[in-house]
Amino acid sequence: MIVKVRRSDGENINDELQWLGNSLGLFGLRDRDSSCFRIFITLVRGARRNEALSSDNIAEKLHLSRGTVVHHLTKLIGAGLVVREKEGYLMRENRLQKVVEDIQRDMESVFAELKDVAKEIDERLG
């Protein structure tokens, strides 16, 4: 889910990461302890080192339950940001710009298919 969110003028990297995640619909009101945000940052940092992280490793590092970590990892996988490898979890790409470009390509493909189906339906309806 892509959400238009007002961007603050802050130069703080965490504010920028929060804005990016909010714009991608990742962090909801239920994420009161910012656990999803913290997992996201951990994965972004791991991606910079090309390091896959296990759910246990993330849970230990962030002092979260494994269940909480797995819940948020599932959400991040569903959003197309994270992939599961046998070594653990990692960002889809090692650079955020590349992740956003990949998501944009995915969205363009989805919209092209929606457009084709809509055209076909319109033609059938006359």
DSSP file (Angstrom, degrees, kcal/mol; ACC not computed):
  #  RESIDUE AA STRUCTURE BP1 BP2  ACC     N-H-->O    O-->H-N    N-H-->O    O-->H-N    TCO  KAPPA ALPHA  PHI   PSI    X-CA   Y-CA   Z-CA
    1    1 A M              0   0    0      0, 0.0     2,-0.5     0, 0.0    25,-0.0   0.000 360.0 360.0 360.0 125.0    0.0    0.0    0.0
    2    2 A I        -     0   0    0     23,-0.1     2,-0.4    22,-0.0    22,-0.2  -0.869 360.0-170.9-100.3 131.7    1.4    3.3   -1.0
    3    3 A V        -     0   0    0     20,-3.2     2,-0.8    -2,-0.5    22,-0.1  -0.977  24.8-127.7-126.6 132.7    0.3    6.3    1.1
    4    4 A K        +     0   0    0     -2,-0.4     2,-0.4    20,-0.1    19,-0.0  -0.718  38.2 177.9 -80.3 114.9    0.9   10.0    0.4
    5    5 A V        -     0   0    0     -2,-0.8     2,-0.2    14,-0.1    18,-0.1  -0.958  34.3-110.1-122.7 135.1    2.5   11.3    3.6
    6    6 A R        -     0   0    0     -2,-0.4     2,-0.4     1,-0.1    17,-0.0  -0.443  35.1-134.6 -64.2 131.8    3.7   14.8    4.3
    7    7 A R        -     0   0    0     -2,-0.2     2,-0.1     2,-0.0    -1,-0.1  -0.753  13.1-133.7 -92.9 131.8    7.5   14.8    4.5
    8    8 A S        -     0   0    0     -2,-0.4    -1,-0.0     7,-0.1    11,-0.0  -0.380  16.0-123.2 -78.0 162.6    9.1   16.7    7.3
    9    9 A D        +     0   0    0     -2,-0.1    -1,-0.1     2,-0.0    -2,-0.0   0.366  67.5 131.4 -86.4   5.6   12.0   19.0    6.7
   10   10 A G        -     0   0    0      1,-0.1    -2,-0.0     2,-0.1     0, 0.0  -0.187  52.3-152.5 -63.7 150.8   14.2   17.1    9.2
   11   11 A E        +     0   0    0      4,-0.0     2,-0.3     5,-0.0    -1,-0.1   0.360  57.9 121.6 -99.9   2.0   17.6   16.0    8.3
   12   12 A N     >  -     0   0    0      1,-0.1     4,-1.9     2,-0.0     3,-0.2  -0.517  59.9-144.4 -72.3 126.6   17.5   13.1   10.8
   13   13 A I  H  > S+     0   0    0     -2,-0.3     4,-2.6     1,-0.2     5,-0.2   0.855 100.5  54.9 -61.4 -36.7   18.0    9.7    9.0
   14   14 A N  H  > S+     0   0    0      2,-0.2     4,-2.5     1,-0.2    -1,-0.2   0.883 106.5  51.5 -65.3 -36.9   15.5    8.0   11.3
   15   15 A D  H  > S+     0   0    0     -3,-0.2     4,-2.5     2,-0.2    -2,-0.2   0.900 110.9  48.6 -63.4 -40.3   12.9   10.6   10.4
   16   16 A E  H  X S+     0   0    0     -4,-1.9     4,-2.5     2,-0.2    -2,-0.2   0.913 112.5  47.3 -66.0 -43.1   13.6    9.9    6.7
   17   17 A L  H  X S+     0   0    0     -4,-2.6     4,-2.6     2,-0.2    -2,-0.2   0.889 111.9  50.9 -64.3 -39.7   13.4    6.1    7.3
   18   18 A Q  H  X S+     0   0    0     -4,-2.5     4,-2.8     2,-0.2    -2,-0.2   0.924 111.0  48.4 -63.0 -44.8   10.1    6.6    9.2
   19   19 A W  H  X S+     0   0    0     -4,-2.5     4,-2.7     2,-0.2    -2,-0.2   0.922 111.8  49.6 -61.4 -44.8    8.7    8.7    6.4
   20   20 A L  H  X S+     0   0    0     -4,-2.5     4,-1.4     2,-0.2    -2,-0.2   0.941 113.8  45.3 -60.1 -48.2    9.7    6.1    3.8
   21   21 A G  H  <>S+     0   0    0     -4,-2.6     5,-2.8     1,-0.2     6,-0.3   0.895 113.2  49.8 -63.7 -41.0    8.2    3.3    5.8
   22   22 A N  H ><5S+     0   0    0     -4,-2.8     3,-1.6     1,-0.2    -1,-0.2   0.901 108.5  53.4 -63.3 -40.5    5.0    5.3    6.4
   23   23 A S  H 3<5S+     0   0    0     -4,-2.7   -20,-3.2     1,-0.3    -1,-0.2   0.800 107.9  50.9 -64.6 -28.7    4.7    6.1    2.7
   24   24 A L  T 3<5S-     0   0    0     -4,-1.4    -1,-0.3   -22,-0.2    -2,-0.2   0.349 118.1-115.4 -89.2   5.4    5.0    2.3    2.0
   25   25 A G  T < 5S+     0   0    0     -3,-1.6    -3,-0.2   -22,-0.1    -2,-0.1   0.777  77.0 127.6  71.0  27.8    2.2    1.7    4.5
   26   26 A L      < +     0   0    0     -5,-2.8     2,-0.8     1,-0.2    -4,-0.2   0.870  54.6  57.1 -86.0 -38.3    4.4   -0.3    6.8
   27   27 A F        +     0   0    0     -6,-0.3    -1,-0.2    -9,-0.2     2,-0.1  -0.836  66.5 177.3-108.8 107.4    3.9    1.3   10.2
   28   28 A G    >   -     0   0    0     -2,-0.8     3,-1.3    -3,-0.1    -2,-0.0  -0.323  47.9 -92.1 -97.9-178.3    0.4    1.5   11.6
   29   29 A L  T 3  S+     0   0    0      1,-0.3     3,-0.1    -2,-0.1    -1,-0.0   0.762 121.1  65.1 -64.9 -26.1   -1.1    2.7   14.8
   30   30 A R  T 3  S+     0   0    0      1,-0.2     2,-1.7     2,-0.1     3,-0.3   0.644  79.9  82.6 -73.4 -13.2   -0.8   -0.8   16.3
   31   31 A D    X   +     0   0    0     -3,-1.3     3,-1.7     1,-0.2    -1,-0.2  -0.386  55.0 152.7 -87.0  58.9    3.0   -0.5   16.1
   32   32 A R  T 3  S+     0   0    0     -2,-1.7    -1,-0.2     1,-0.3    -2,-0.1   0.823  70.5  44.6 -62.5 -35.0    3.1    1.4   19.4
   33   33 A D  T 3  S-     0   0    0     -3,-0.3    -1,-0.3     1,-0.0     5,-0.1   0.269 110.2-120.1 -94.8  13.2    6.6    0.2   20.4
   34   34 A S    <>  +     0   0    0     -3,-1.7     4,-2.7     1,-0.1     5,-0.2   0.769  64.1 146.4  57.3  29.0    7.9    0.9   16.9
   35   35 A S  H  >  +     0   0    0      2,-0.2     4,-2.4     1,-0.2     5,-0.2   0.906  69.7  48.3 -64.6 -40.9    8.9   -2.8   16.6
   36   36 A C  H  > S+     0   0    0      2,-0.2     4,-2.7     1,-0.2    -1,-0.2   0.929 112.9  49.0 -64.2 -43.1    8.2   -2.9   12.8
   37   37 A F  H  > S+     0   0    0      1,-0.2     4,-2.5     2,-0.2    -2,-0.2   0.916 111.7  48.9 -60.4 -44.3   10.2    0.3   12.3
   38   38 A R  H  X S+     0   0    0     -4,-2.7     4,-2.1     2,-0.2    -1,-0.2   0.883 112.0  48.4 -64.8 -39.2   13.1   -1.1   14.4
   39   39 A I  H  X S+     0   0    0     -4,-2.4     4,-2.5     2,-0.2    -2,-0.2   0.918 110.3  52.6 -65.4 -43.2   13.0   -4.4   12.4
   40   40 A F  H  X S+     0   0    0     -4,-2.7     4,-2.5     1,-0.2    -2,-0.2   0.932 110.5  46.8 -57.0 -49.2   13.0   -2.4    9.1
   41   41 A I  H  X S+     0   0    0     -4,-2.5     4,-2.6     1,-0.2    -1,-0.2   0.903 110.7  52.7 -61.9 -41.7   16.0   -0.4   10.2
   42   42 A T  H  X S+     0   0    0     -4,-2.1     4,-2.2     1,-0.2    -1,-0.2   0.907 111.6  46.0 -60.6 -42.4   17.8   -3.6   11.3
   43   43 A L  H  X S+     0   0    0     -4,-2.5     4,-2.4     2,-0.2    48,-0.5   0.874 110.3  53.3 -69.2 -37.4   17.2   -5.2    7.9
   44   44 A V  H  X S+     0   0    0     -4,-2.5     4,-1.6     2,-0.2    -2,-0.2   0.933 111.7  45.9 -62.0 -45.2   18.2   -2.0    6.0
   45   45 A R  H  X S+     0   0    0     -4,-2.6     4,-0.8     1,-0.2    -2,-0.2   0.902 112.2  51.0 -64.7 -40.3   21.5   -2.0    8.0
   46   46 A G  H ><>S+     0   0    0     -4,-2.2     5,-3.0     1,-0.2     3,-0.8   0.880 106.0  56.2 -62.5 -37.6   22.0   -5.7    7.3
   47   47 A A  H ><5S+     0   0    0     -4,-2.4     3,-1.5     1,-0.3    -1,-0.2   0.862  99.2  59.3 -63.6 -35.9   21.4   -5.2    3.6
   48   48 A R  H 3<5S+     0   0    0     -4,-1.6    -1,-0.3     1,-0.3    -2,-0.2   0.793 112.6  39.9 -63.2 -26.2   24.2   -2.7    3.5
   49   49 A R  T <<5S-     0   0    0     -4,-0.8    -1,-0.3    -3,-0.8    -2,-0.2   0.292 113.2-118.8-101.8   7.2   26.5   -5.5    4.7
   50   50 A N  T < 5 +     0   0    0     -3,-1.5     2,-0.5     1,-0.2    -3,-0.2   0.892  64.4 152.2  53.3  42.7   24.8   -8.1    2.5
   51   51 A E      < -     0   0    0     -5,-3.0     2,-0.3    -8,-0.2    -1,-0.2  -0.911  40.2-148.6-112.2 121.0   23.9   -9.9    5.7
   52   52 A A        -     0   0    0     -2,-0.5     2,-0.4    -3,-0.1    38,-0.2  -0.688  18.9-152.5 -81.9 140.2   20.8  -12.2    6.0
   53   53 A L  B     -A   89   0A   0     36,-2.9    36,-3.5    -2,-0.3     2,-0.1  -0.939   6.4-133.6-119.6 136.1   19.4  -12.1    9.6
   54   54 A S     >  -     0   0    0     -2,-0.4     4,-2.4    34,-0.3     5,-0.2  -0.452  25.6-116.7 -78.9 159.2   17.4  -14.9   11.3
   55   55 A S  H  > S+     0   0    0      1,-0.2     4,-2.6     2,-0.2     5,-0.2   0.875 118.5  53.0 -63.2 -36.2   14.2  -14.0   13.2
   56   56 A D  H  > S+     0   0    0      2,-0.2     4,-2.6     1,-0.2    -1,-0.2   0.914 108.3  49.6 -63.5 -42.8   16.0  -15.2   16.4
   57   57 A N  H  > S+     0   0    0      2,-0.2     4,-2.5     1,-0.2    -2,-0.2   0.919 113.2  46.1 -62.4 -44.6   18.9  -12.9   15.7
   58   58 A I  H  X S+     0   0    0     -4,-2.4     4,-2.3     2,-0.2    -2,-0.2   0.927 112.5  50.8 -64.0 -45.0   16.6   -9.9   15.1
   59   59 A A  H  X>S+     0   0    0     -4,-2.6     5,-2.1     1,-0.2     4,-0.9   0.917 113.4  45.0 -59.8 -44.6   14.5  -10.7   18.2
   60   60 A E  H  <5S+     0   0    0     -4,-2.6     3,-0.5     1,-0.2    -1,-0.2   0.928 113.4  49.7 -65.6 -44.6   17.6  -10.9   20.4
   61   61 A K  H  <5S+     0   0    0     -4,-2.5    -1,-0.2     1,-0.2    -2,-0.2   0.859 121.0  34.6 -63.0 -36.7   19.2   -7.8   19.0
   62   62 A L  H  <5S-     0   0    0     -4,-2.3    -1,-0.2    -5,-0.2    -2,-0.2   0.412 106.1-120.2-101.8   0.9   16.0   -5.7   19.4
   63   63 A H  T  <5 +     0   0    0     -4,-0.9     2,-0.3    -3,-0.5    -3,-0.2   0.932  68.7 133.4  57.6  47.9   14.7   -7.4   22.7
   64   64 A L      < -     0   0    0     -5,-2.1    -1,-0.2    -6,-0.2     2,-0.1  -0.831  62.9 -97.4-120.3 160.8   11.5   -8.5   21.0
   65   65 A S     >  -     0   0    0     -2,-0.3     4,-2.1     1,-0.1     5,-0.2  -0.475  30.0-122.0 -73.7 152.1    9.7  -11.8   21.0
   66   66 A R  H  > S+     0   0    0      1,-0.2     4,-2.9     2,-0.2     5,-0.2   0.879 113.7  57.6 -61.0 -36.7   10.3  -14.1   18.1
   67   67 A G  H  > S+     0   0    0      2,-0.2     4,-2.3     1,-0.2    -1,-0.2   0.900 106.1  48.3 -60.4 -42.3    6.6  -14.1   17.4
   68   68 A T  H  > S+     0   0    0      2,-0.2     4,-2.2     1,-0.2    -1,-0.2   0.918 112.9  48.4 -62.9 -43.9    6.5  -10.3   17.1
   69   69 A V  H  X S+     0   0    0     -4,-2.1     4,-2.8     1,-0.2    -2,-0.2   0.935 112.0  47.9 -63.1 -47.3    9.5  -10.4   14.8
   70   70 A V  H  X S+     0   0    0     -4,-2.9     4,-2.4     1,-0.2    -1,-0.2   0.897 109.6  54.3 -62.4 -40.3    8.0  -13.1   12.6
   71   71 A H  H  X S+     0   0    0     -4,-2.3     4,-1.6    -5,-0.2    -1,-0.2   0.941 113.7  40.8 -57.2 -48.9    4.7  -11.1   12.5
   72   72 A H  H  X S+     0   0    0     -4,-2.2     4,-2.5     2,-0.2    -2,-0.2   0.856 112.0  55.3 -72.3 -34.6    6.4   -8.0   11.2
   73   73 A L  H  X S+     0   0    0     -4,-2.8     4,-2.5     2,-0.2    -1,-0.2   0.906 106.3  52.5 -62.1 -40.0    8.7   -9.9    8.8
   74   74 A T  H  X S+     0   0    0     -4,-2.4     4,-2.5     1,-0.2    -1,-0.2   0.904 110.0  48.6 -61.0 -41.4    5.6  -11.5    7.3
   75   75 A K  H  X S+     0   0    0     -4,-1.6     4,-1.7     2,-0.2    -2,-0.2   0.916 111.8  48.5 -64.1 -43.7    4.2   -8.0    6.8
   76   76 A L  H  <>S+     0   0    0     -4,-2.5     5,-2.2     2,-0.2     6,-1.2   0.848 111.5  50.0 -67.6 -34.3    7.5   -6.7    5.2
   77   77 A I  H ><5S+     0   0    0     -4,-2.5     3,-1.6     4,-0.2    -2,-0.2   0.929 109.6  51.3 -66.5 -45.2    7.6   -9.8    2.9
   78   78 A G  H 3<5S+     0   0    0     -4,-2.5    -2,-0.2     1,-0.3    -1,-0.2   0.814 105.9  55.5 -60.5 -31.4    4.0   -9.1    1.9
   79   79 A A  T 3<5S-     0   0    0     -4,-1.7    -1,-0.3    -5,-0.1    -2,-0.2   0.541 116.8-116.5 -78.6  -6.7    4.9   -5.5    1.1
   80   80 A G  T < 5S+     0   0    0     -3,-1.6    -3,-0.2    -4,-0.3    -2,-0.1   0.652  88.6 106.4  82.8  15.4    7.6   -6.7   -1.2
   81   81 A L  S   <S+     0   0    0     -5,-2.2    11,-3.2     1,-0.1     2,-0.4   0.760  72.9  44.5 -95.6 -28.6   10.5   -5.3    0.8
   82   82 A V  E     -B   91   0A   0     -6,-1.2     2,-0.3     9,-0.3     9,-0.2  -0.898  61.5-162.0-123.8 145.2   11.9   -8.4    2.4
   83   83 A V  E     -B   90   0A   0      7,-3.0     7,-2.1    -2,-0.4     2,-0.6  -0.917  18.6-127.7-123.0 153.7   12.8  -11.8    1.0
   84   84 A R  E     +B   89   0A   0     -2,-0.3     2,-0.3     5,-0.2     5,-0.2  -0.890  28.4 176.8-102.7 124.2   13.4  -15.1    2.9
   85   85 A E  E >   -B   88   0A   0      3,-3.5     3,-1.0    -2,-0.6    -2,-0.0  -0.761  46.5-104.5-114.8 166.5   16.5  -17.0    2.1
   86   86 A K  T 3  S+     0   0    0     -2,-0.3     3,-0.1     1,-0.3    -1,-0.0   0.785 123.1  54.5 -65.7 -22.7   17.7  -20.1    3.8
   87   87 A E  T 3  S-     0   0    0      1,-0.2     2,-0.3   -33,-0.0    -1,-0.3   0.701 125.2 -87.5 -79.6 -19.4   20.2  -18.1    5.7
   88   88 A G  E <   - B   0  85A   0     -3,-1.0    -3,-3.5   -34,-0.1     2,-0.3  -0.995  62.8 -31.8 148.9-153.9   17.5  -15.7    7.0
   89   89 A Y  E     +AB  53  84A   0    -36,-3.5   -36,-2.9    -2,-0.3     2,-0.3  -0.798  53.0 166.1-106.1 144.6   15.7  -12.6    6.0
   90   90 A L  E     - B   0  83A   0     -7,-2.1    -7,-3.0    -2,-0.3   -38,-0.1  -0.988  41.1 -87.1-152.1 159.3   17.1   -9.7    4.0
   91   91 A M  E     - B   0  82A   0    -48,-0.5    -9,-0.3    -2,-0.3   -10,-0.1  -0.290  42.1-113.3 -62.6 152.3   15.9   -6.7    2.1
   92   92 A R  S    S+     0   0    0    -11,-3.2     2,-0.3   -12,-0.1   -10,-0.1   0.837 101.4  10.5 -56.2 -36.4   14.9   -7.3   -1.5
   93   93 A E  S    S-     0   0    0    -12,-0.3   -46,-0.1     2,-0.0    -2,-0.1  -0.900  75.8-120.9-137.0 164.2   17.9   -5.1   -2.6
   94   94 A N  S    S+     0   0    0     -2,-0.3     2,-0.4   -46,-0.1   -44,-0.1   0.521  97.5  58.3 -89.1  -3.0   20.9   -3.7   -0.7
   95   95 A R  S  > S-     0   0    0      1,-0.1     4,-1.8   -47,-0.0     3,-0.2  -0.989  74.5-141.7-125.7 134.3   20.0   -0.1   -1.5
   96   96 A L  H  > S+     0   0    0     -2,-0.4     4,-2.6     1,-0.2     5,-0.2   0.873 103.0  57.8 -62.5 -37.7   16.7    1.6   -0.7
   97   97 A Q  H  > S+     0   0    0      1,-0.2     4,-2.3     2,-0.2    -1,-0.2   0.914 107.3  48.1 -58.6 -41.6   16.7    3.4   -4.0
   98   98 A K  H  > S+     0   0    0      2,-0.2     4,-2.5     1,-0.2    -1,-0.2   0.876 109.2  53.7 -66.3 -38.0   16.8    0.1   -5.8
   99   99 A V  H  X S+     0   0    0     -4,-1.8     4,-2.4     2,-0.2    -2,-0.2   0.938 110.5  46.5 -59.9 -47.2   14.0   -1.3   -3.6
  100  100 A V  H  X S+     0   0    0     -4,-2.6     4,-2.5     1,-0.2    -2,-0.2   0.899 111.4  51.5 -64.6 -40.5   11.8    1.7   -4.5
  101  101 A E  H  X S+     0   0    0     -4,-2.3     4,-2.3    -5,-0.2    -1,-0.2   0.907 110.3  49.5 -61.5 -41.7   12.6    1.3   -8.2
  102  102 A D  H  X S+     0   0    0     -4,-2.5     4,-2.5     2,-0.2    -2,-0.2   0.919 111.4  48.5 -62.7 -43.9   11.7   -2.4   -8.0
  103  103 A I  H  X S+     0   0    0     -4,-2.4     4,-2.8     2,-0.2    -2,-0.2   0.900 109.6  52.9 -64.0 -40.1    8.4   -1.6   -6.3
  104  104 A Q  H  X S+     0   0    0     -4,-2.5     4,-2.6     2,-0.2    -1,-0.2   0.923 109.7  48.2 -60.7 -43.9    7.7    1.1   -8.9
  105  105 A R  H  X S+     0   0    0     -4,-2.3     4,-2.0     2,-0.2    -2,-0.2   0.914 111.3  50.7 -62.2 -42.7    8.3   -1.5  -11.7
  106  106 A D  H  X S+     0   0    0     -4,-2.5     4,-2.3     1,-0.2    -2,-0.2   0.928 111.3  48.2 -59.0 -45.4    6.0   -4.0   -9.8
  107  107 A M  H  X S+     0   0    0     -4,-2.8     4,-2.9     1,-0.2     5,-0.2   0.899 108.9  52.8 -64.9 -41.1    3.3   -1.3   -9.5
  108  108 A E  H  X S+     0   0    0     -4,-2.6     4,-2.1     1,-0.2    -1,-0.2   0.892 109.7  49.7 -61.3 -39.2    3.5   -0.3  -13.2
  109  109 A S  H  X S+     0   0    0     -4,-2.0     4,-2.1     2,-0.2    -2,-0.2   0.916 111.2  48.5 -64.8 -44.1    3.1   -4.0  -14.1
  110  110 A V  H  X S+     0   0    0     -4,-2.3     4,-2.6     1,-0.2    -2,-0.2   0.928 112.4  48.3 -62.8 -45.0    0.0   -4.3  -11.9
  111  111 A F  H  X S+     0   0    0     -4,-2.9     4,-2.6     1,-0.2    -1,-0.2   0.862 108.6  54.0 -66.1 -34.8   -1.5   -1.1  -13.3
  112  112 A A  H  X S+     0   0    0     -4,-2.1     4,-2.2    -5,-0.2    -1,-0.2   0.923 111.3  45.8 -62.9 -43.0   -0.9   -2.3  -16.9
  113  113 A E  H  X S+     0   0    0     -4,-2.1     4,-2.6     2,-0.2     5,-0.2   0.919 112.2  50.8 -65.7 -43.1   -2.7   -5.6  -16.1
  114  114 A L  H  X S+     0   0    0     -4,-2.6     4,-2.7     1,-0.2    -2,-0.2   0.911 110.2  50.5 -59.0 -42.8   -5.6   -3.6  -14.4
  115  115 A K  H  X S+     0   0    0     -4,-2.6     4,-2.3     2,-0.2    -1,-0.2   0.916 110.9  48.4 -61.9 -44.7   -5.8   -1.4  -17.5
  116  116 A D  H  X S+     0   0    0     -4,-2.2     4,-2.3     2,-0.2    -2,-0.2   0.916 113.7  46.3 -63.1 -43.8   -6.0   -4.4  -19.9
  117  117 A V  H  X S+     0   0    0     -4,-2.6     4,-2.6     2,-0.2    -2,-0.2   0.913 111.7  51.4 -66.6 -41.8   -8.6   -6.1  -17.8
  118  118 A A  H  X S+     0   0    0     -4,-2.7     4,-2.6    -5,-0.2    -1,-0.2   0.905 110.4  49.4 -61.1 -41.3  -10.7   -2.9  -17.5
  119  119 A K  H  X S+     0   0    0     -4,-2.3     4,-2.4     2,-0.2    -1,-0.2   0.923 110.9  49.8 -63.1 -44.6  -10.6   -2.5  -21.2
  120  120 A E  H  X S+     0   0    0     -4,-2.3     4,-2.1     2,-0.2    -2,-0.2   0.906 111.6  48.2 -61.7 -42.3  -11.7   -6.1  -21.8
  121  121 A I  H  X S+     0   0    0     -4,-2.6     4,-2.3     2,-0.2    -2,-0.2   0.926 110.3  51.6 -63.8 -44.8  -14.6   -5.7  -19.4
  122  122 A D  H  X S+     0   0    0     -4,-2.6     4,-0.9     1,-0.2    -2,-0.2   0.903 110.0  49.8 -58.3 -41.6  -15.6   -2.4  -21.0
  123  123 A E  H  < S+     0   0    0     -4,-2.4     3,-0.3     1,-0.2    -1,-0.2   0.889 110.9  49.0 -66.1 -39.3  -15.6   -4.2  -24.4
  124  124 A R  H  < S+     0   0    0     -4,-2.1    -1,-0.2     1,-0.2    -2,-0.2   0.859 109.8  51.8 -67.3 -35.5  -17.7   -7.0  -23.1
  125  125 A L  H  <        0   0    0     -4,-2.3    -1,-0.2    -5,-0.2    -2,-0.2   0.664 360.0 360.0 -76.8 -15.0  -20.2   -4.6  -21.6
  126  126 A G     <        0   0    0     -4,-0.9    -3,-0.2    -3,-0.3    -4,-0.1   0.458 360.0 360.0  88.5 360.0  -20.5   -2.8  -24.9
